Amino acid sequence: MNEHTEPGSVQGTLLTPSDTGHQPGTTGPNPPAAGPGTRAGAVWHGGPMHAYDRFSTFYDAVMDDPEPRANRVIEWIDRYSPEARSLLELGCGTGSILARLTTVPSLTGLDRSSEMLALARAKVPDARLVEGDMASFSLGERFDVVICVFDSLNHLMDFGDWRSMFAAVHEHLADGGLFIFDVNTVGELRRLGDEPPWVYDFDEGTAIIDVEFAEDASSHGISLWDIRVFEHQGDSRYELHHEQIGELGVPLPLIRAALATEFTLLEESNEVGDLPTEDSIKAHFVLRRPTK
């Protein structure tokens, strides 16, 4: 058995039932089959660059369906900026959202992972794709729309980085431009921490995700996502890819206050279109940079 380890990660461990003492379908190092009580869908959308490089191969297979999120972005652009000609996506990943925003002529994506961007180039070959940090970036141009979806913002683990990103977005928006983003609420991260690990089967293997949650003195929610992807190698052999990735949940009043000095709030909603609360799953924000 060949194993390479780093702090917080395990990469390239090849497992068989005889290695682990477990059989497929049981809880343990081998991937259990999905069943009642397991949860499929969203996994990591941020985190350290090396984590994304390693998981880029599996990213699309275990992500939520991007279509509803892209449709929501399109709806807001049509409502508030129908003449938009340029758009920047922060944390664009493999380009699944950008590829669906076909009504905007000029698309730019920014992501920390070169491997993710390589996959994005195949989906949106006409887009400008930039390797960079969404907490602090300078692209030398302004855009009609800037978006940050799939709760990518939560993966900035210091609220100071959220403020830094808001300032960079302001600098990169044209006067009257739109800023659209979503976050997991503190309540959602707390719920995920209370749930048992969930299992998601996909063509190349199985992902097992366990979330731990804690709350600090500022009522920020800190969650740690323990992600294990078992890549099927044939027969009953699996290669284990393991990473731990954090999310920061910030109370909604603090988010609103950080935005208020630079942006005008146009719309705020939860996952079903109502006003978001700390117990919502998602909080969606649509803002405008005021015209000078």
C-alpha positions, 0 to 999 in steps of 0.5 A, a space after each residue: 500500500 502506497 501512501 503520501 500524507 500532508 497535514 490535513 490531507 491524505 492522498 493516493 491511499 489504495 484500499 482493498 477490503 483486506 487492507 481495511 477490514 471492511 466490506 463495501 456497503 459498511 461504515 468504514 474506510 471502504 465507501 458505504 452505499 448511499 441509502 436512507 438518511 444519506 445526503 447527496 449534493 453540495 460539497 466543497 466550493 472553496 478552500 486551499 488551492 492544493 485541495 482544489 487541484 487534487 479534487 478537480 477531477 471529481 468536482 463536477 461529479 459531486 457538485 449540486 446541479 448548477 442550472 438553478 443557480 445560473 438561472 437565478 443569476 440570469 433572472 437578476 441580470 435581466 431584471 436589474 441590468 439587461 444591457 450588461 455586456 461583461 461579467 466576472 465570476 469569482 471562484 469560477 471553478 470548472 466554469 459550470 456557471 459561466 458556461 450557462 451565462 450565454 446572454 452576456 457577451 464577455 465573460 471572465 472567471 477567476 479561481 485559485 486552482 490552475 486545475 479547475 481553470 484547465 477544466 473551465 477552458 474546455 467549457 467556456 473557451 471564449 472566456 478570459 480565465 485568470 488564476 488569482 485570489 478572490 480576496 485580493 485581486 486586480 484585473 485592470 478593468 471594470 465589469 457590468 456584473 460581478 458574481 460569486 455563487 455556490 457559497 464560495 465566499 464562505 470559504 474565506 475563513 477571516 471576515 477581513 477577507 470578506 471585506 477585502 473582497 467586497 472592496 475589490 468588487 467595488 473597484 472592478 464594477 462599472 458605475 451602476 454595475 451589479 454584485 450578485 453573491 450567495 452564502 451559507 447562513 450560520 444556521 445552515 452550517 450549524 444544521 450540517 454539523 448536526 447531521 450524520 455524515 452523508 454519502 454520494 455515489 458517482 460514476 468514478 466512486 463515492 464521496 463521504 462528507 462529515 461536517 463539524 461546527 462550532 461558534 465563536 464569541 462573535 457568533 461566527 459559525 466555523 465549520 470543518 468539512 471532512 471530505 473523503 473521495 473513494 475513487 474506484 480502481 476496479 473490482 473492490 479496490 478504491 483510492 482514497 483522496 482525503 481533504 479537510 476544508 473550512 467554511 465561515 458563517 457570518 451573521 447577516 447583520 454583519 454582512 449587510 453592514 460591510 456592504 452598506 458603505 459601498 453598495 445599494 441593496 436591490 434584493 435579498 432572499 433566501 432559497 425560496 424567495 423570502 427574506 433570509 434569516 439566520 435559519 435560512 439555508 442560503 442568503 442571496 444578495 443583489 447589489 448595485 454600485 451607485 452611479 457617481 
